[in-house]
Amino acid sequence: MYYSKTQYIQPNRPSSLKQTIKYPGPLDYRADFSVLAYFQAFTINSPNFIVTLTAYLCRNQQATMAVTDKIVARLIKAGKVYKTGDTTITALEATTVDLKAGELTLIIGPSGSGKTTLLSLFGCVIYPSYGEVWIDGLKVNDQQEKKLAKIRLEKIGFVFQKFNLIAPLTALENVMMPLQLQGIKTKEAVKRATDALVKVGMGDRLKNLANDLSGGQQQRVAIARALVTNPEMILCDEPTASLDIKSVAVVMNELRQLAKLGKAVAVVTHDTRLRPFADRTIYVMDGSVTDTPVEEEIPLH
């Protein structure tokens, strides 16, 4: 499926679902996301599938289609317990949940609720105590640490609350780091890192040291570092906790755009104000995961 200056989108679907859509405006893919917004308005609904046409900016001036129902990561009755002597602590009870391409999932819960444990399972940082973890069709339980490190490097981008930028390095050098770990040649790494920084609006800060950037700017550099390897999934642990309200909106809009471009984005937070940015919200309380909002109450004594 494609769309260029002379062609229409023609979904290769059953005849009852075929349709031709022509974008009415100028085809300047470098200008803004108007093409993206236009095609997202067209959604085909069927008992068999739901597919959203997503035209997005790319170098060869073609538009592609993101099928937003692809499951990138899945937990199946997975949980995590820790044992200290005779004491057993349940960090996360048996949980079944998916992360899908093209979707920003908000994971809300108070401190100690188990939301970071949930994110750590999706991020292949820890093994489940029971149940199964699947990443892009691969069962994580069966993999060795070396394989998990490769999965984290190639398939998952991480964004942290404290940015975790390396202070002596410039923004460009920080974003190049994952590519260098992959063995990408310097010339290609510079090009890809520059593109990633431009994508998050930091193209004019390539040579700035991390400490010379504001909190919001540092987090956008961290997002660029997370997406530079083109992972299918981006996991964010309290990415807005250290930011002012204006920077929060900028960062969340950047993450939402990444989801619109086909990434599976998960954001752990305790801030319920972020819900309008999400396609789906799940709640974690005392190690339990639910789609139903949970309000924490302080008991009276």
N, C-alpha and C positions, 0 to 999 in steps of 0.2 A: 504494500500500500504506500502511495506516495502522492505528492502534490508539488507541481512546479509551475513555472510561468505559463505553460501551455496545456497543462493537464488538470483534470479534476480528481478528487478523491472518489474511488469506486470500490467500496468494500467487497471483498471476495466472500460473500455470505450467501445463504440460501436466498432464492429469488424473492421470497416474500419480504426479505429484509434489505434488499439492495436499494441504494439510493445514491444520487449524485449530488454533491454539494460544491458550490463554487464560492470562493471567498470574494466578496464584492470590492474590497479595498486594494490599495497598492501593495505589491509584494516586496516590501523592504523588510527582510527578516532581521536586520541589524537594528532597526529603529526602536521597537518596543515589543510588548507582548500582546499587541492587538490581534494578531493572527491566532495566538494561543487562546485568547479569550473567546474569539469567534467560534472556533471549532469545538470548544468545550461546551458550547450551548447545544450541540447536537449529540444526543445520547440515544442509542438504540436499545429499547427494552424488549426482552423476550423471556419466556419461561426458561429458555436454555442458556442465555447469557446476557450480560450487561457489558457493553463496551463503550468507552468514551473516546471520541476522536480528539486527539491532542496534537495540534500542529505546533512545533516549537523551533526556536532558532537553532540553526546549525550551519557549518561552514559551506557545505555544498548547495545551499539554498533549496534543500528539499525538506518537506515536512514528513514526519513519521507518525505512526499511530501507537499510543501507549495503551495496552490492554490492562486496565486497572484492577482486574480481578486475580492477577497472578499472586500466589502466596510465596513470599520470599523467605519467611521464617515462621516456624510453627512449634509451639509447645503442646505436647500431648500428655496430660495428667502428670506434668513435671513439677517437682517440688524440691525444696532444699532444707535440710536440717543440719544442725551442728551439735556435736556432743562434747561436753566438758565434764569429765568424770562421770558421775551418775546423772548429770543434768543434760536433757535434750532440749534444744531450742529450735523451734520451727520458724525459719525465716520466711518460707513461702510454702503454702499448702498446695496440694495437687491442683494444677492449673492447666487448662486447655485454652490457648489463645493464638491467633494468627497476626502476622504483620503483612500487609498487602502492598504491592507496587501501586504507586499513584495515590497513596493515602498517608495523611499525617495523623498519627495516633497519639493522643495525649494520655499519659499515665499519671493519674492524680492520687496523692496520698500524703499523709503526714509523715514526719520523720520516724523512722523505725517501723514503717508499715509493711515493708517488703518490696517496695517499688524498685529500688536499686538492685535488689537481688533478681527481680524479674528481668531488668535490663541486662544484668550481668550474664544471665542464661542466654538471652538472645545474642549477646555479644561474644559468646564462647569464651568468657573470662573464667567461668567456673563450670564444673560438671553438675548435672542434677543428681540429687540423692536417689531419686526414683523418677519414673516416667521417661519421656523421650524429648529430645530437642533436635529439630531438623532445620538446616540452613540450605536454601537453594537445592532441595532434594537430597541432601547429604545428612545422614544421621550422625550427630555430633558425639553421642555417647560412645561410639565405636572408634573414635579418632584419638591418636596420640597428641601430646602437647605440641610437637613440631608441626603437625598438620593443622591444629587449631590456630597456631601463630600465622600460618599461611592464609587461612580463611579470614582472620582478622585483618591482615594486611591487604588482601585483594578484594574481599567482598563486603567489608564493613567499614564505615567511617564513624569516628567517635568525636563528639563535641562535649567538652566538660565545663563545669561551672567556673573553674579558675583558669580557663583558657589553655593552660599547659603549653604556652609558647616558650621557646628557648630564648632567653633574654639577650645573649650576645649576637643573635642572628637577626637579619632583616625579615620583613614580612615575606618576601619572596623566598628566602632561604628556608624559613619555617615551613612553607607550603611545599617546597621541593623535597623535604625529608622523606615522606613515604615513597616517593618515586625513586629516590636514591637507594632506599632499602630494597626496592624491587630490582635494582640493577639497571634502571633506565639511564641512558647516556645524558650527560649534562645539558647538551643543547636541547634535546627533547624535553628534559625535565624543566628547564627554564621556560620553554614555550608553554607547556601544559600548566605550570604553576602560575604563569602570568595570566593565561586565559581564565583560570579559576578565580584569581583575585579580581579580574575585571568583571566577572560574572556576579560577584557579590559587592560590586561598587567600590573596590579598593585598588583600582588600577593606578591611581595617583599616589599610592603609598608603598610602592614596591620596595623601596630602599630604606624605609623607616624601620628603626629598631622597635622591638615589641614594647619597650618601656616608653617610647615616644608616642604611643597610640593611646587613645581613650579606651575605656572598657568596652564600649560598643564596637569600636574598630577592631580591637583585639579579638572579640568573639567572631566577627565577620572573617578575620584572617583564619581563625580556627575552623570555621565552616568551610572556607576554601581548602584548607588542608584536608578536611574530611572528605571532600568531594573530588579532589584532584586525581585519585586513582579510579574514578568512575565506579564506585561501589553500588551495589543494588540497594543497600540498606544503610541508613544513617541513624545512629543512636545518640541521643542527647541527654545528659544527666544534669538537670537544673541549669540549662544554658542561659537563663535570664535572671538568675537569682542575684547576681552582682551588678546588674545594670539599672540605669535610670529608666523611667517609663517610656521616654522617646526611643531609647536604644532597644528596649524590649520589643516595641512595635516593629522596628527595622529588622531585628534578628528573626522574629517570628514570621514576618513576611518573606524573608529570604528562605526560611525552611519550608514555608508553604509553597513557594515557587518550585523548590526542588521536588516536592511531592507531586506537583502538577506535571513535572517533566518525567514522571515515572518512577521516582525513588520511593522506597518504603521508609518513611521517617517516623521515628518514635521519640517523643519528648517526655521525660520524667519531670514532674514539677509538683509543688504543693500549692501553686497559685491558680486558683479557679478562674481568674480573669483571662487566662489564656484559652479558655474553651472556644471562643468564637473563631480562633485560628484553625481548629481541628476538624478533620473529617469524621473522626470517631474518638470517643473518650471512654477510657476504662478507669475504674477506681480500685485502689488497693487499701485494705484496712486489716490490720492484725494478721497479715499473711494471706488473706483471702482476696481474690480478684473477682470483680463483678462489673456489669455494664450499668448498674443502678447507682445513682449518686448516693454517697455515704457521708453523712454529717457526723463529725466527731464531737462528742459532748464531754464536758468536764463535770465529773460527779461532785455533788454537794456532800459535805461532811457535817 
